[in-house]
Amino acid sequence: MELNYFKDKLFDLLNESDGLGIADLNAEDRKNLLTVTTEDGSVFELVFREATGKGDGWKNAN
C-alpha cells in the first residue's frame, strides 16, 4: 500500500466517523501531517512516514 493512499483512506475514515467527536481535520500533504481538532478543543497531530522492517527493528523507509 502506498503512503498517500493510506493517508487518504485514514482521512476519509476520520472524516466520516460521527462518534469520535472530531470538529475539524486539516491535511498538509507536503508535510505528511494531519491535524485533528476535537469538539472539546483538543488538537492532535498525526505525522505519516512509511516504516520498513519487523519487530524491534522498525526503520523509516525514507
C-alpha positions as CSV (number, residue, x, y, z in Angstrom):
1,M,0.0,0.0,0.0
2,E,1.3,3.4,-0.9
3,L,1.7,6.1,1.8
4,N,-0.5,8.6,0.1
5,Y,-3.3,6.0,-0.4
6,F,-3.1,5.2,3.3
7,K,-3.3,8.9,4.3
8,D,-6.3,9.4,2.1
9,K,-8.1,6.4,3.5
10,L,-7.4,7.4,7.1
11,F,-8.6,11.0,6.4
12,D,-11.8,9.6,4.9
13,L,-12.3,7.3,7.8
14,L,-11.9,10.0,10.4
15,N,-14.0,12.5,8.3
16,E,-16.9,10.0,8.1
17,S,-16.8,9.0,11.8
18,D,-19.6,10.6,13.7
19,G,-18.9,9.0,17.1
20,L,-15.3,10.3,17.5
21,G,-16.2,13.9,18.2
22,I,-14.0,15.4,15.5
23,A,-14.7,19.1,14.8
24,D,-12.1,19.7,12.1
25,L,-9.4,17.9,10.0
26,N,-6.6,19.7,8.3
27,A,-4.3,17.8,5.9
28,E,-0.9,19.2,5.0
29,D,0.2,16.6,2.3
30,R,3.7,18.1,1.7
31,K,4.5,17.8,5.4
32,N,2.7,14.4,5.7
33,L,0.8,15.9,8.6
34,L,-2.9,15.6,9.6
35,T,-4.1,17.9,12.4
36,V,-7.3,16.7,14.2
37,T,-9.3,19.1,16.3
38,T,-11.9,17.6,18.6
39,E,-15.2,19.1,19.7
40,D,-13.7,19.8,23.2
41,G,-10.9,21.8,21.6
42,S,-8.1,19.3,21.9
43,V,-5.7,19.2,19.0
44,F,-3.7,16.2,17.8
45,E,-1.2,15.9,15.0
46,L,-0.6,12.7,13.1
47,V,2.7,12.6,11.2
48,F,2.9,9.9,8.5
49,R,6.0,8.1,7.3
50,E,6.5,4.7,5.8
51,A,8.2,2.2,8.0
52,T,10.1,-0.9,7.0
53,G,11.2,-4.0,8.9
54,K,9.7,-6.1,11.6
55,G,9.6,-6.3,15.4
56,D,12.1,-4.1,17.3
57,G,13.9,-3.2,14.1
58,W,11.5,-0.6,12.6
59,K,13.2,1.9,10.4
60,N,11.9,4.8,8.3
61,A,11.7,3.9,4.6
62,N,13.0,7.4,3.6
